[in-house]
Amino acid sequence: MARTPTALLIPADRERRRALRRMKAVALGALLALAIVFVVAFLLQDRHPWLGFVRAAAEGGMVGALADWFAVTALFRHPMGLPIPHTAIIPTRKDEIGRALGEFVETNFLSAPVVRAKLESTPIAARLGTWLATPRHAQRVSTEGAALASAVLRALSDADVQDVLESLGREHLLDPKWGPPAGAWLERVVGVGAHTAAVDLAVDSIAAWLVANRDAFEGLVSRRLPAWVPRVAHRFVDETVHREALAFVHAVQADPRHPARSAIDLYLARLADRLQHDPAMIGRVEDAKSALFDSPRVRNLAARAWDSAKTALLDALADPDSGLRRRVVAAVTEIGERLRTEPPLQRRVEAWLTDAAVFAVDRYRHDIASIITDTVERWDAAETTEKIELMVGRDLQYIRLNGTIVGALAGVAIFTVAGLVLG
């Protein structure tokens, strides 16, 4: 059988190989020692009858040692290279062993009752909470999560993301008509009087502008008067216009029921109705929307939005002191503290984890167990035999030693009983 080169073995396997060789040498040494004892006792037993017991013990020990050597060797290879039936069991039945092992694991370990019993007896939530509440562990979760998120962002195709953003924007923002929803919204605003604050703000702004910009009224009306009107009348007219405008605005400010306010309410109500039911108005809104968001602009907007968001996210994920990373650490720590100290939350989390694990085991246990079967099938027969022998071969050499001892005792016992019965 081909041997795995020692240089390719891990340190633990190299130590197992040395231990296996030592035990093989011990078992072989015991066999050779018994063979020498047998020869000496066989030659001298006529002169010293008591050596018959020694010969019987050596003879039985050799038989036991040879039988167990054959049994142990037959597991891994053909004894002495002879193709004896039912030998070299592991290399010839490797795939069957893998299937049997997979079935054993699937039946006895990947069953819903076993998984549920184990998870229900384990305080998973409390342990997880204690781990997450530790600052360095929360920082580690943040670091690993940031690395994963950065890798995902870099792996995404910018063109594909832009296509998705453009498609979503067009589907949910541009394709639906804007007029009827805007009209319905404006109708609700006017109906509950929510626009009053905006009207007040506009009136106050106009009043403040009129007070601060009195000079803007110079010549506003007087320049349209005939040339024969005296200059003093020009000034009087401009001041009168400014004063009347300011008085009108102050009247609107002071009177919640001023006709101007009613006119604004009526105009907004009519506008809301036209936005919902007037095809001409709806068409004008749609034309304005199309002119504002034509196809190149939409794609350019999607590209800029994605580029800006991606760059900002990557920068925040890469910086351990960024606000995003700090908030993630704080959130993880808070979750861990709650899991550690709140029994109701622990029970909910553990119930969810248990149900999820049981569901996964029930649905995918055959697929999980098939990993064992498929892996063993891919293994090289010689390499598989080598690995298994390194793992259990040293203990199997003790079987050879035990067989030697048991055989020697059995040989003495049989020889004694035969002597007593047959004389």
C-alpha positions, 0 to 999 in steps of 0.5 A, spaced: 500 500 500 502 506 498 504 510 504 503 518 505 510 521 505 512 523 512 513 530 510 506 531 508 503 529 515 501 534 520 505 534 527 500 530 530 500 524 525 507 524 525 507 522 532 501 517 531 506 514 526 512 513 531 507 510 536 504 505 531 511 503 529 513 502 536 507 498 538 508 494 532 515 492 534 513 491 541 507 486 538 512 483 533 518 482 539 513 478 543 511 473 538 519 472 536 520 471 543 515 466 544 517 463 538 524 462 541 521 460 548 517 455 544 523 452 540 528 451 546 522 448 550 520 443 545 528 441 544 528 440 552 522 438 554 524 430 554 529 432 559 525 436 563 518 435 563 515 441 566 518 445 560 511 442 557 507 447 560 512 452 557 512 449 550 504 449 551 504 457 553 509 459 548 505 455 542 498 458 545 501 465 545 504 464 538 497 462 535 494 468 539 499 473 536 498 470 529 491 470 529 490 477 532 496 479 527 491 476 521 485 480 524 488 487 525 492 486 518 486 484 514 482 491 516 487 495 512 491 490 507 491 483 505 496 479 509 502 478 506 500 481 500 495 474 499 488 476 496 485 472 501 477 473 501 474 478 506 481 482 508 483 489 506 476 491 509 477 498 509 480 500 502 475 495 499 469 497 502 471 504 503 465 507 500 460 502 504 463 505 510 462 512 508 455 511 507 454 507 513 457 512 517 453 518 514 447 514 515 449 513 523 450 520 524 443 522 520 439 517 524 443 518 531 445 525 531 441 529 526 434 527 529 429 533 531 429 530 538 436 529 539 437 537 537 431 539 540 433 536 547 440 539 546 439 546 545 433 546 550 438 544 555 443 549 553 443 557 555 445 559 548 442 566 549 445 567 556 452 565 553 451 569 547 449 575 550 455 575 555 459 574 549 456 580 545 456 584 551 464 584 552 466 590 548 472 587 545 467 582 542 462 587 540 468 590 536 470 584 533 463 583 531 463 590 528 470 589 524 468 582 521 461 585 519 464 591 516 469 587 512 463 582 510 459 588 508 465 592 504 467 585 500 459 585 498 459 592 496 466 591 492 463 585 489 457 588 486 457 591 479 456 598 479 452 598 472 447 592 475 446 596 481 444 603 477 440 599 473 436 596 479 436 603 482 433 606 475 428 601 474 426 602 481 425 609 481 422 609 474 417 603 477 415 607 483 417 614 482 416 616 475 411 611 471 405 613 476 402 619 475 403 625 480 397 629 479 392 625 482 396 623 488 398 630 489 391 633 488 389 628 494 394 630 498 393 637 497 386 636 498 387 633 505 392 638 507 387 644 505 381 640 509 384 640 515 387 647 515 394 644 515 396 649 510 395 655 514 401 655 517 405 656 511 400 661 509 402 665 515 409 664 514 408 667 507 404 673 509 409 674 515 415 674 510 412 679 505 410 684 511 418 683 513 420 685 506 415 691 505 418 694 511 425 692 510 425 695 502 421 701 502 425 704 497 423 699 492 417 702 491 420 709 489 418 710 482 414 703 482 407 707 480 409 714 479 414 713 473 407 711 469 404 718 471 403 723 466 409 728 465 405 734 467 404 731 474 408 735 480 414 731 483 411 732 489 405 728 487 410 722 485 413 721 492 406 721 495 403 716 490 409 711 491 408 712 499 401 711 498 402 704 494 407 702 499 403 704 505 396 701 502 400 694 501 403 694 508 396 695 511 393 690 506 398 685 509 398 687 516 390 686 515 391 679 512 396 677 518 391 680 523 384 677 521 384 669 520 378 670 516 380 675 511 378 675 504 385 674 501 385 668 506 379 665 503 381 666 496 387 662 497 383 656 500 379 657 494 384 657 489 388 651 493 381 647 493 380 648 486 387 646 484 387 640 488 380 638 484 384 639 478 390 635 479 385 629 481 380 630 475 382 635 470 385 631 464 389 637 462 392 639 468 394 632 469 397 632 462 401 638 464 404 635 470 406 629 467 409 633 461 413 637 466 415 631 470 418 628 463 421 634 462 425 634 469 426 627 469 428 624 462 431 618 461 439 620 461 437 624 467 434 618 471 440 614 469 445 619 471 441 621 478 441 613 479 449 613 478 450 619 482 446 616 488 449 609 488 456 612 487 455 617 493 452 612 497 457 606 496 463 611 497 460 613 503 459 606 506 466 604 504 469 610 508 465 609 514 466 601 514 473 602 513 474 607 519 473 604 526 472 610 529 466 612 524 459 614 527 457 607 523 462 603 526 461 606 533 453 605 533 454 598 530 458 596 536 453 600 541 448 596 538 451 589 539 453 591 546 446 593 548 443 587 544 448 582 548 446 586 555 439 585 554 440 577 552 444 577 558 439 580 563 432 579 560 429 572 561 423 573 557 428 575 551 432 569 552 426 564 552 424 568 545 431 567 542 432 560 544 425 558 542 427 561 535 434 558 535 431 551 537 425 551 532 430 554 526 435 548 528 430 543 528 427 545 522 434 545 518 435 538 521 429 536 519 429 538 512 437 538 510 439 532 515 440 527 509 444 533 505 448 534 511 450 527 512 451 526 505 457 530 506 460 525 510 458 520 504 461 524 499 467 526 502 469 519 504 467 517 496 472 522 494 478 519 498 483 515 495 483 508 498 490 508 500 490 515 503 484 513 507 487 506 510 493 510 512 489 515 516 485 510 519 490 506 521 494 512 524 488 514 528 486 507 531 492 502 529 496 503 536 490 501 540 489 495 535 496 493 536 494 492 544 489 487 541 495 483 538 499 483 545 492 481 549 492 475 544 499 473 545 497 473 553 491 470 552 493 465 547 499 463 552 494 462 558 489 458 554 495 454 551 497 452 559 490 451 561 489 446 555 495 442 556 494 442 564 486 439 563 489 434 557 494 432 562 489 431 568 484 428 563 488 423 559 494 422 563 
